[in-house]
Amino acid sequence: MVNFTSKDTATKMHTAKINQGNIALKRDSFEDTKSKILMILCESPDPKELHKPISTLEYDAKAKGIVHGTQTPVKDKARGEDSFSAVMLGSRIAAMDQFIMKLQMENKLNEREHNEAHKKLLEREEEILCLNLEQCQPQ
């Protein structure tokens, strides 16, 4: 917690917001009997990097489920490592699925642009053919 002994209202409000944020971070941290883990997500404003924060959030949700026991309980250390690997693989698969969907959308857009350009090219070739025929005909 942050504690300032200032009488300035703005400082007190800022301090309250910091404390509120710290409380939220503590509430969202992973608690175990021996440790506490805090995960902080840094979101990228670039839409091309959208899969990264999504993967982090998915990992966060799965890790909380493991720590809080909402998923299958871990019986031994080897099983725990397998469970962690499964979570990591699931997260990577989700990120790859997201990336594949993005590539498919880009591919459809490129295909549509290609088809439009090809259609315009055929129209131009037809115009050129008509102009050539007009020039070749005797007047």
N, C-alpha and C positions, 0 to 999 in steps of 0.2 A: 504494500500500500504506500501511496505517496502522501506525505503530510506536510503541508506548508502552514506556517503560523502567520499568514498575511491576512490583513483585513480587507484587502482588495476583493470585491465581488467577482470580478472576471477571473482572478486567480483561483478563488474558491470554486467557481463553476468548472474551470479547467481541471482543477484537482479532482473534483467529483467525477468528471468524465473519465479521467485517467483511472481512478479507483474502480469505476464501473467497468471499464474495459479489462482491468486486471482481474476483477471478480469473474467476468465472463470467460477469460482465458483459463482461470483456475477451474471453473466449472466444466469447461470443455476438455480439460487435460485428461490423460489416461492415468488412472490411479491403480496401483497394485499394492500388495502388502509391503513390498520393499522399495518401491520406486514410484516416481511420478514423471510422466512424459508429457511435454507440451509440444504440439505440432502447430507451426505457424505457416499459413498459406500465403504465398506472394502471387497474386494474380497478374497475368500479363494482359495488357490492353489489346494486344495483337490477336486478331481472330485466328490466325494461322497457328497460334500456340494454345488454342482453347483446350486441347486434349490434356495439357499438363496440369492445370488446376483441377480439371474434372477427375483426372486420375488420382490426384492428391486427395480430393474430397472423398472419392470412393475408397481409397486406402484408409483414410481417417475413419470412415463409417465402419469398415470391416475390422479395423484394429480395435476400435471401441467395443465392437461386438465380442471380440475375442477376450479382451481384458475384463469386460463386465459380465461375461459368461452367457451372452444371449445366443451364441452359436454353440456348436458342439464343443464340449469341454476338452481341454488338452490333458492327456493322461500322463505323458512323460516327455522328457526333453526332446527325444527324436521325433515324437509326434508333433510337438510344438514347432519344431523347425519345418516339418512337412506342412503344417497349417500355415505358418508364415510364408512359406514358398508358394502355397496355393493362393494365398491372398495377393501376393506380389504378382503371380502369373495372371490371376483374375483381373487385377488392375491393369496389367500390361495388355491383356486381351481386349479389355474395354477401350483402352486408349487406341489400340490398333484398329478396332472396329470403327471408332470415331474417325480415325485418319482415313480408313478405307471409304467410309461414307463421304468424306470431304473430297477425296480423289474421284469418286464416282460422280459426284455433282459437278466437279470441274470438268470431267470427261464429257458428260452430257452437254455442258455449256459449250465446250470446244467443238463437239460434234455438231451442235446446232449452228454455231458460227461457220463451221466448215461447209455445212449443207447450204446455208444462205449464200456464202461466197461462191460455191459451185453453181448455184442457181443463177446468180448474177453473171458469172462467167459464161454460162450457156446462153443467156439472153444476149450478151455482148457478141458472142460468136455468131448468133443468129442475125443480129443487126449487121455485122460485118459481111456475112454471106449475102444478105439482101442488098447491101450497098454494092458489093462486087457484081451481083447479077444485074443491077441497074446500069452499071458502067459498061458491062459487056454487051448489053442489048443495043442493036442499032437504033438510031433515032429517026 
